């Protein structure tokens, strides 16, 4: 016979068991409990976290490939070939040029920039002479390398007075090379290079007028003009380093 006291004890035991079951913490849950946890609440940690869109390369696709266009070593009609390593070679002279350019304001700054350059893993870059820079002029016979302009990196042309009218170049913006992105824009420099049809420095200095005068000859590729600035430094202008024979 079940007494009243026994019945009360059984009811109390059953109530406690139910209450304990409802109050189990997540730390007491079994190994499968994570399956019921919302994904947003799971902490993956820093190393195992899936990459977000902002962490992927700008040109990365979902399959891990890239949509960047491969470089093709094509030689232009003027004999310049993109080496696909940040350089362009002039197949006529053998000189190798940086494809891109820097901007500098003084000759010492230009010399340091080329000395520090490591483009294509090379460390023998230099500021081009005026003759090397003239070799990039296309479609303007007077200021081209063998043209009538008498400015050369020679001892008999160190004074700016050796310059004459034949160094004035050709028509502004009438060069034979068309900007691939702006067909209305023309230049006297090959399109294998990063487009900057403006003033570029050479490392050929003119005879100093005063102590510390470090002016050097330049070429403006929008008109193929060869000239020298009246004073130095001037506003920031283009520099493209060269190496080779």
VMD Tcl script that draws the C-alpha trace (Angstrom):
set ca {
  {0.00 0.00 0.00}
  {1.42 3.40 -1.08}
  {1.20 5.83 1.70}
  {0.48 9.53 1.26}
  {4.06 10.39 2.19}
  {5.38 8.11 -0.56}
  {3.12 9.72 -3.16}
  {4.34 13.19 -2.18}
  {7.98 12.06 -2.47}
  {7.43 10.67 -5.98}
  {5.73 13.87 -7.18}
  {8.55 16.00 -5.83}
  {11.21 13.82 -7.49}
  {9.45 13.98 -10.85}
  {9.12 17.80 -10.67}
  {12.81 18.23 -9.86}
  {13.82 16.04 -12.79}
  {11.76 18.10 -15.24}
  {13.06 21.37 -13.85}
  {16.68 20.23 -14.14}
  {16.20 19.13 -17.73}
  {14.86 22.52 -18.74}
  {17.69 24.40 -17.07}
  {20.67 22.61 -18.68}
  {23.25 25.13 -19.87}
  {24.88 25.09 -23.32}
  {28.15 24.00 -21.69}
  {26.42 20.75 -20.51}
  {25.05 20.04 -24.00}
  {26.33 17.12 -26.00}
  {28.59 17.33 -29.12}
  {25.62 17.64 -31.46}
  {24.19 20.73 -29.74}
  {26.01 23.12 -32.21}
  {23.69 21.88 -34.94}
  {20.84 23.76 -33.29}
  {22.85 27.00 -32.94}
  {22.14 29.75 -35.51}
  {25.12 30.10 -37.94}
  {25.52 33.78 -37.13}
  {26.24 32.91 -33.51}
  {29.04 30.40 -34.21}
  {32.52 31.77 -33.50}
  {34.88 30.38 -36.16}
  {37.96 32.11 -34.75}
  {40.38 34.25 -36.82}
  {42.33 31.50 -38.61}
  {39.37 29.35 -39.64}
  {36.97 32.15 -40.55}
  {35.86 32.11 -44.19}
  {37.25 34.96 -46.30}
  {34.95 37.92 -46.84}
  {34.60 39.76 -50.14}
  {36.77 42.60 -48.83}
  {39.64 40.17 -48.16}
  {39.74 38.80 -51.70}
  {41.92 40.39 -54.44}
  {40.07 42.96 -56.50}
  {40.24 40.77 -59.60}
  {39.56 37.45 -57.88}
  {36.68 35.31 -59.07}
  {34.64 32.85 -57.01}
  {36.55 29.89 -58.42}
  {39.86 31.35 -57.25}
  {41.03 32.50 -60.68}
  {41.65 36.07 -61.80}
  {40.01 38.18 -64.47}
  {43.24 40.18 -65.07}
  {44.23 40.13 -68.73}
  {47.52 38.31 -69.41}
  {50.35 40.37 -70.88}
  {51.37 39.56 -74.42}
  {54.89 40.44 -75.60}
  {53.95 42.29 -78.76}
  {56.41 44.42 -80.75}
  {54.92 47.71 -81.97}
  {55.34 49.02 -85.49}
  {58.13 51.24 -84.15}
  {60.13 48.36 -82.70}
  {59.19 48.63 -79.01}
  {58.25 45.40 -77.20}
  {56.51 45.07 -73.85}
  {58.52 42.51 -71.86}
  {55.58 41.87 -69.50}
  {57.79 42.54 -66.47}
  {57.37 46.30 -66.12}
  {59.86 47.06 -68.89}
  {59.83 47.89 -72.61}
  {62.75 47.10 -74.89}
  {63.70 49.14 -77.95}
  {64.60 46.35 -80.35}
  {66.53 48.83 -82.54}
  {68.96 50.01 -79.85}
  {68.77 47.28 -77.18}
  {67.98 49.81 -74.48}
  {65.47 48.62 -71.90}
  {63.11 51.22 -70.43}
  {60.75 51.27 -67.50}
  {57.22 50.92 -68.78}
  {55.84 53.27 -66.12}
  {57.24 56.62 -65.01}
  {57.94 58.67 -61.92}
  {57.70 62.40 -61.31}
  {60.64 64.39 -59.98}
  {61.62 68.06 -59.69}
  {65.44 68.04 -59.63}
  {68.27 66.16 -61.30}
  {69.65 64.76 -58.01}
  {66.16 63.48 -57.21}
  {66.00 61.81 -60.62}
  {69.44 60.23 -60.19}
  {68.49 58.81 -56.79}
  {65.16 57.50 -58.12}
  {66.87 55.51 -60.88}
  {69.65 54.33 -58.58}
  {67.02 53.02 -56.15}
  {64.86 51.44 -58.87}
  {64.54 47.64 -58.87}
  {62.16 47.23 -61.79}
  {62.21 43.67 -63.21}
  {64.68 42.75 -60.45}
  {67.48 44.85 -61.97}
  {69.60 47.38 -60.08}
  {71.52 49.12 -62.87}
  {68.90 51.65 -63.91}
  {70.08 55.17 -64.82}
  {68.69 58.53 -65.87}
  {68.77 58.56 -69.69}
  {71.12 60.89 -71.54}
  {69.53 63.35 -73.92}
  {70.57 61.08 -76.82}
  {68.85 58.09 -75.20}
  {65.75 60.17 -74.50}
  {65.72 61.48 -78.08}
  {65.61 57.87 -79.29}
  {62.03 57.70 -78.00}
  {60.88 60.54 -80.28}
  {58.72 59.25 -83.13}
  {57.53 61.11 -86.20}
  {59.52 64.34 -85.81}
  {62.69 64.09 -87.94}
  {64.43 67.27 -86.76}
  {64.51 66.25 -83.09}
  {64.81 62.50 -83.64}
  {68.19 60.93 -82.75}
  {69.88 61.74 -86.09}
  {67.92 64.93 -86.71}
  {69.17 68.47 -87.25}
  {68.79 69.52 -83.59}
  {72.44 69.79 -82.42}
  {71.78 68.93 -78.76}
  {73.72 65.81 -77.80}
  {75.44 64.42 -74.72}
  {78.82 65.55 -76.07}
  {81.50 67.83 -74.67}
  {80.99 70.32 -77.52}
  {77.33 70.86 -76.61}
  {77.31 71.56 -72.91}
  {76.09 75.14 -73.22}
  {72.42 75.87 -73.84}
  {73.40 78.25 -76.64}
  {74.07 75.23 -78.87}
  {70.34 74.78 -79.15}
  {68.63 76.25 -82.24}
  {65.22 76.43 -83.92}
  {65.47 72.88 -85.24}
  {65.01 71.70 -81.64}
  {61.54 73.27 -81.41}
  {59.93 69.99 -82.43}
  {56.76 69.51 -84.43}
  {53.08 70.33 -84.17}
  {51.54 70.23 -80.70}
  {49.48 67.05 -80.24}
  {50.12 65.88 -83.79}
  {52.37 62.90 -83.08}
  {51.90 59.62 -84.96}
  {50.93 57.60 -81.88}
  {47.31 57.51 -80.74}
  {46.33 57.16 -77.11}
  {44.59 53.74 -76.90}
  {42.09 55.13 -74.40}
  {41.60 58.56 -75.99}
  {41.74 58.37 -79.79}
  {41.76 62.16 -80.11}
  {45.05 62.38 -78.16}
  {48.33 61.96 -80.04}
  {51.93 61.70 -78.94}
  {55.49 61.40 -80.24}
  {56.18 58.39 -77.97}
  {55.26 54.73 -78.45}
  {52.05 53.44 -76.86}
  {53.90 50.44 -75.40}
  {54.75 52.77 -72.52}
  {52.39 53.91 -69.80}
  {50.78 56.95 -71.38}
  {52.26 60.26 -70.23}
  {52.79 62.57 -73.20}
  {54.53 65.34 -71.34}
  {57.95 66.59 -70.22}
  {60.63 64.00 -69.41}
  {64.04 64.70 -67.89}
  {67.39 63.55 -69.24}
  {70.52 63.30 -67.13}
  {72.57 65.47 -69.51}
  {73.41 68.73 -67.77}
  {74.03 72.06 -69.43}
  {77.01 74.21 -68.56}
  {76.34 75.74 -65.15}
  {75.59 79.48 -65.05}
  {76.04 79.72 -61.31}
  {77.35 77.48 -58.55}
  {75.00 74.59 -57.95}
  {73.28 74.94 -61.32}
  {72.07 71.43 -62.16}
  {69.75 72.06 -65.07}
  {69.44 69.28 -67.63}
  {67.97 68.85 -71.10}
  {64.43 67.59 -71.47}
  {62.00 66.39 -74.15}
  {58.31 67.29 -74.26}
  {56.62 64.43 -76.07}
  {53.43 66.31 -76.93}
  {55.47 68.38 -79.43}
  {58.88 66.58 -79.59}
  {60.65 69.73 -78.37}
  {64.18 69.54 -76.92}
  {64.99 72.30 -74.46}
  {66.38 73.20 -71.06}
  {64.51 74.93 -68.21}
  {65.53 78.51 -67.35}
  {65.86 77.58 -63.68}
  {65.87 74.50 -61.47}
  {64.00 73.06 -59.76}
  {60.85 73.31 -61.79}
  {57.43 71.75 -61.38}
  {57.31 67.97 -61.10}
  {57.94 66.28 -64.45}
  {58.34 62.80 -65.87}
  {61.24 60.41 -65.39}
  {61.63 57.05 -67.11}
  {64.80 55.15 -66.20}
  {66.80 53.12 -68.72}
  {69.37 50.35 -68.69}
  {71.36 48.42 -71.22}
  {74.14 48.94 -73.74}
}
mol new
graphics top color blue
foreach p $ca { graphics top sphere $p radius 0.5 }
foreach p [lrange $ca 0 end-1] q [lrange $ca 1 end] { graphics top cylinder $p $q radius 0.2 }
display resetview
